[in-house]
Amino acid sequence: MIDLVDLGWNERLAEAFAAHAADGLLPGRVSLEHTHMYTVMLAAGEKLARVAGRLRHQAARRADFPAVGDWVAVDPSAQDGDARIRAVLPRFSRFSRRAAGDPTEEQVVAANIDTVFLVAGLDRDFNLRRLERYLLVARDSGATPVIVLNKADLVDDPSPFVDEVRALAPAVAIHPMSSRQPDSADVLRRHLGVGRTGALLGSSGVGKSTIVNTLIGHQRLRTREVREEDSRGRHTTTARELVVLPGTGVLIDTPGMRELQLWETGALAGTFADIETLAEGCRFRDCRHREEPGCAVRAAAADGTLETGRLESFQKLQAEQAHQATMQDQRAQIEEKRKWKVLTKAANKRVREKRGPD
């Protein structure tokens, strides 16, 4: 038996599920995504489930299908040996990225998360610019970001790294830790708790699966050593998976991402508050900090007050967001035209049927 409250079930979800309960469906949470199938945690235990035909037909895009962390309405009746997912409950948060190969398709990496643990390794693969990107996407997710600097045992003193990261994110909790020192992971438990969900995100080789194993207290998820020449790891975790931490909440482990393409097009202010503050001194209110005269941001970069790499990262993300917004607008226009074409065709058909044969 599984206590759904431990998984995050609450009154808000119960209210959203009420109509499905009247239809005899059961609530469950997606813990693992397979090819065309899902493992769902129900009160009675785990069960394999497929997406029902109606939900598949109604799904307009990839993001409408279940993702790991989603709460779903399940028909447990055996059909071909598997249950059926009839509906996905509304998400209160989601960590999304642009799907590989399609600038107009959203991929939901993890859903209904309270805390996003952004994991970076204090080895040769440590990259502040990559962390900025993760922070931006985390802020758009609706969850609270927490930065984990793993592999602290590889450096004499992690404090300089903490200071560098704090300069990027002064309001975000930052925790150095080492999986070789299990007690150092205890600080992460403070951000969880019964019914709360955390998601571990970061590139390959930063030690996400090892952190999960440390918090569980045994080797549940497979891990690999990173390459010595560049500190890069291979994808040990090949699928997103929700893991229950007894008395501590749940964690979603995710495959390492070499590149995190932006999906949301929200403001950069939260992630680049220092640049936004400097921008108040620009001559033009709509200054993009490129070629405009009287730019206080470029002046700060020129005199060393602002790191040049930080400004370049801001400009790159700003351009990427603008491009993504344009692509999404174009797709929305195409979908709107397609919808009206279908409606017009259906209306004309009804008119002809009422008229009857000529």
C-alpha positions, 0 to 999 in steps of 0.5 A: 500500500502507498500513502498518496499524501507522502507523494504530495496528494492534498486538498487542491488535488482532491478538488481537481480530481473530484469529477474523475472520482465520480467516474470511478477513476483512481488518482495516481502519480507517474513515477517512470516513463517508458516507451508508450507506457508509464509506471503509476503509483496508486494507493494499491501499489505501482501499476503499468498504464497506457494513455487512453485513446481519448486523451491521446486524441485530445492531446494537441502537443507533446506537453499534453501527455503525462510526464514524470511527477504528474498526477493522473486519473487512472482506470485500473480495469485490465485492458491488455493487462495494463491500466489506462490514464484517462486524464492529467490533472493541472500542473502547479509547476513544471520544468520544461525545455525545448524539445530536441530538433523542434523549436516549437515543441515543449518537453516537460522534464518534471512536473509538480515539483516544489524544489529544483536542485540544480547540481554542478560538480566542483571538478573540471566541468564546473561552468558558471554560464551553464548554471545561469541557464539552469537558473533561468529555466528553474525560475520559470518552472514555478519551483524554488531553485536550490544550487548544489555544488557536488564533489566538494571533496575534489577541492581544497576549499569550496568557499571561492566557488560558493562566492562565485555562484552567490554573485550570480544568485544572491537570493538562492540557497547554495550548498556544497556537498560530497557524496563521499561524505553522506552527512553533507547531504542532510542539508538537502532534506531541509528543502523537502519533507513529507509530501514535497517533491524535489527534482535533480537537474544538471549535466552528465557526471555531476553526481545526481544519481549518487545524491539520490542513493546517498539520501536513500541510504542504499544503492538504488540508482546505477552510477558511473565514473566520469572521464578523467580527461574532461570530468564529463560523465555518460548518461547513467540515468536514461529516463526520468524517475520518481523515487520515494525518500521515506519520511523525507518526500520524493525526488525526481532524478533526470538524465544529464543534459548536455544542452538546455534549450530554453522554452519559456520566454519570461524575463531575465531580471531574476537571474540577471538582477545585477544587469537590470540594476545597472540598466537603470542608468542607461540613456534609453529605457529599451536599451538592449546593451549592444550598440546603443549610446549611453549604455551603462551596462556596457560601460560597467563591462568596459571598466570591469565592474561587470564581468564581460562573460556575464554580459555575453551570457545575458545577451545570448539568452536574451536573443534566444528568448526572443527567437523562441517567442517568435517561433512559438507565435508563428506556431500559434498562428498556424494552429489557429488557422488550422482550427478555423479551417476545420471548423469552417469545413464542418460548418459547411458540411452541416449546411449541405446536409440540411439542404439535402440533395439538389 
